[in-house]
Amino acid sequence: MTDPSPRPRAARLWVTIGVASLVLLASHALEWSLLDWLTPFLLGPWFALAWLLMLGALMLAVRHAWRRPWRAWLPALACVAAMAFSLLAPFERWWLWADFHGRLAARKTVIAAVQAGRLVPNVAHNPDLIALHGTPQVSAGGNEVVVEHHRGQDYVFFYTDRGLLDHYAGYLWVGGDADPRAFDAKARGDMRTDAMSESDGKGRWYYITHR
């Protein structure tokens, strides 16, 4: 009799590879959302588990293909492709683009409320911080924004990453054509600033990181 088991085993292997690849790719694609949810302390173990799952699937695929025709190596090649894509794809750039444009209208609403005086600093330990209660999520790490004023212009900062210690990153809206480097003056030497948009006459967006 012919052993019917190889085909079901191959099907189960493909399911395992599919699940492992999905977990790994989704973890990298949603890293910044996971960071806000899991905190930096748990994100590392999460990625370790995702990679161990992928490596386990690869080992199963190699064992399945050993001493078999070349087609049996396709599952192992699929594992390698998923791992390579996870390491090489510009997930951060894609995520920042999607987050910036997807929440742009909500962030503009916050800026308008700040300029109109409807939103003012309301966090006791930081005179520049506004906690946005009952509003859509526009800022990572608690939905708080930083507001500063320099030379008659407003600076409104939305977090994408609050990090640890003094590390942070996010979108900075600067009124008029003011210099974005005036924001958070004490960190200026360690701050990187990249323009996100052209000035529309009212202000301009920047993406800044401080490490």
C-alpha positions as CSV (number, residue, x, y, z in Angstrom):
1,M,0.0,0.0,0.0
2,T,1.1,3.6,-0.6
3,D,1.7,5.6,2.5
4,P,-0.9,8.5,2.3
5,S,0.9,10.5,5.0
6,P,3.4,12.6,3.1
7,R,0.8,14.9,1.5
8,P,-1.0,15.7,4.8
9,R,2.4,16.3,6.4
10,A,3.3,18.7,3.7
11,A,0.0,20.5,4.1
12,R,0.6,20.9,7.8
13,L,4.1,22.1,7.2
14,W,2.8,24.8,4.9
15,V,0.2,25.9,7.5
16,T,3.0,26.1,10.1
17,I,5.1,28.2,7.8
18,G,2.2,30.4,6.9
19,V,1.4,31.1,10.6
20,A,5.1,31.7,11.5
21,S,5.6,34.0,8.5
22,L,2.4,36.0,9.3
23,V,3.4,36.4,12.9
24,L,6.9,37.6,12.0
25,L,5.9,39.9,9.2
26,A,3.0,41.4,11.2
27,S,5.3,42.0,14.1
28,H,7.7,44.0,12.0
29,A,5.0,45.8,10.1
30,L,3.2,46.8,13.3
31,E,6.2,47.3,15.5
32,W,5.4,50.8,16.5
33,S,1.8,50.0,17.4
34,L,3.1,47.0,19.4
35,L,5.6,49.3,21.1
36,D,2.7,51.5,22.3
37,W,0.8,48.4,23.5
38,L,3.4,46.1,24.9
39,T,5.9,48.8,26.1
40,P,9.7,48.5,25.3
41,F,10.2,46.0,28.1
42,L,8.0,43.3,26.4
43,L,8.6,44.1,22.8
44,G,12.0,42.4,22.8
45,P,10.7,39.1,24.1
46,W,7.8,39.3,21.6
47,F,10.2,39.6,18.7
48,A,12.4,36.8,20.2
49,L,9.3,34.5,20.2
50,A,8.4,35.5,16.7
51,W,11.8,34.7,15.4
52,L,12.1,31.5,17.3
53,L,8.8,30.4,15.7
54,M,10.1,31.3,12.3
55,L,13.4,29.4,12.9
56,G,11.4,26.4,14.1
57,A,9.4,26.4,10.9
58,L,12.6,26.6,8.9
59,M,14.1,23.6,10.8
60,L,10.9,21.6,10.1
61,A,11.1,22.5,6.4
62,V,14.7,21.5,6.1
63,R,14.0,18.2,7.8
64,H,11.1,17.6,5.5
65,A,13.2,18.3,2.4
66,W,16.3,16.4,3.4
67,R,17.3,13.9,0.7
68,R,14.2,14.6,-1.4
69,P,13.7,16.2,-4.8
70,W,14.3,19.9,-5.2
71,R,10.6,20.7,-5.0
72,A,10.6,19.5,-1.4
73,W,12.9,22.5,-0.6
74,L,10.2,25.0,-1.5
75,P,8.9,25.3,2.1
76,A,12.4,26.1,3.3
77,L,12.8,28.7,0.6
78,A,9.5,30.3,1.7
79,C,10.9,30.5,5.2
80,V,14.1,32.2,4.0
81,A,12.1,34.6,1.9
82,A,9.9,35.6,4.8
83,M,12.9,36.1,7.0
84,A,14.7,38.2,4.4
85,F,11.7,40.4,3.7
86,S,11.3,41.0,7.5
87,L,14.9,42.2,7.7
88,L,15.1,44.2,4.4
89,A,11.6,45.8,3.9
90,P,11.3,49.5,4.9
91,F,8.5,48.8,7.4
92,E,9.3,52.0,9.4
93,R,9.0,54.2,6.3
94,W,5.7,52.6,5.3
95,W,4.3,52.8,8.8
96,L,5.2,56.4,9.3
97,W,3.7,57.4,5.9
98,A,0.4,55.5,6.7
99,D,0.2,56.9,10.3
100,F,1.0,60.5,9.2
101,H,-1.6,60.6,6.4
102,G,-4.2,58.4,8.2
103,R,-4.4,60.6,11.3
104,L,-3.6,64.0,9.7
105,A,-7.1,65.3,9.9
106,A,-7.4,64.4,13.6
107,R,-4.1,66.0,14.4
108,K,-5.1,69.2,12.5
109,T,-8.2,69.3,14.7
110,V,-6.0,69.2,17.8
111,I,-3.7,72.0,16.4
112,A,-6.8,74.2,15.7
113,A,-8.0,73.6,19.3
114,V,-4.6,74.6,20.7
115,Q,-4.5,77.8,18.7
116,A,-8.0,78.7,19.6
117,G,-7.2,78.2,23.3
118,R,-9.6,75.3,23.8
119,L,-6.8,72.9,24.6
120,V,-4.2,74.1,27.2
121,P,-1.5,72.2,29.2
122,N,-3.2,70.1,31.9
123,V,-0.5,67.8,33.2
124,A,0.8,68.9,36.6
125,H,4.4,67.6,36.2
126,N,5.0,69.1,32.7
127,P,3.8,72.7,31.9
128,D,4.0,72.0,28.1
129,L,2.0,68.7,28.0
130,I,-1.6,68.3,27.1
131,A,-3.4,65.0,27.9
132,L,-6.1,64.5,25.2
133,H,-9.1,63.0,27.1
134,G,-11.9,61.6,25.0
135,T,-10.4,62.3,21.7
136,P,-9.2,59.9,18.9
137,Q,-5.7,58.4,19.3
138,V,-3.2,60.9,17.7
139,S,-0.1,60.5,19.9
140,A,1.6,57.3,21.2
141,G,2.2,56.6,24.9
142,G,-0.9,58.0,26.4
143,N,-2.4,60.3,23.8
144,E,-0.5,63.4,25.0
145,V,0.9,66.2,22.9
146,V,3.6,68.7,23.7
147,V,2.9,72.4,23.0
148,E,5.6,75.1,23.0
149,H,5.6,78.7,21.8
150,H,8.7,80.4,20.3
151,R,8.8,83.9,18.8
152,G,5.1,84.1,18.4
153,Q,4.7,80.7,16.7
154,D,3.1,77.5,18.0
155,Y,4.9,74.2,18.1
156,V,2.7,71.1,18.5
157,F,4.4,67.7,18.9
158,F,2.7,64.3,18.5
159,Y,4.6,61.2,19.7
160,T,5.1,58.1,17.6
161,D,7.5,56.7,20.1
162,R,8.1,57.8,23.7
163,G,10.9,55.3,24.3
164,L,13.0,55.1,27.4
165,L,14.8,57.8,29.3
166,D,15.1,60.8,26.9
167,H,14.4,59.0,23.7
168,Y,11.4,60.0,21.7
169,A,10.2,60.4,18.1
170,G,7.2,61.9,16.4
171,Y,5.6,64.6,14.2
172,L,6.1,68.2,14.9
173,W,3.9,70.9,13.5
174,V,5.5,74.3,13.4
175,G,3.5,77.5,12.7
176,G,4.5,79.7,9.8
177,D,8.1,79.2,8.6
178,A,9.6,79.0,12.1
179,D,12.7,77.0,12.8
180,P,11.8,73.5,14.0
181,R,15.1,73.4,15.9
182,A,13.7,75.7,18.5
183,F,11.6,72.9,19.8
184,D,12.9,71.2,23.0
185,A,16.0,73.4,23.0
186,K,17.8,71.3,25.7
187,A,17.8,68.3,23.3
188,R,18.7,70.2,20.1
189,G,22.2,68.7,19.7
190,D,20.8,65.2,19.7
191,M,17.7,65.8,17.6
192,R,17.3,64.8,13.9
193,T,14.7,66.8,11.9
194,D,13.2,65.7,8.6
195,A,10.6,67.7,6.7
196,M,7.3,65.9,6.1
197,S,5.5,68.5,4.0
198,E,5.8,71.8,2.3
199,S,4.5,75.0,4.1
200,D,0.8,75.7,3.4
201,G,1.1,79.2,4.7
202,K,-0.1,78.2,8.2
203,G,2.6,75.8,9.2
204,R,4.8,72.8,8.2
205,W,5.2,69.3,9.4
206,Y,8.5,67.6,10.5
207,Y,9.4,64.2,11.7
208,I,11.9,64.5,14.6
209,T,13.8,61.9,16.6
210,H,15.8,62.4,19.8
211,R,18.2,59.7,21.0
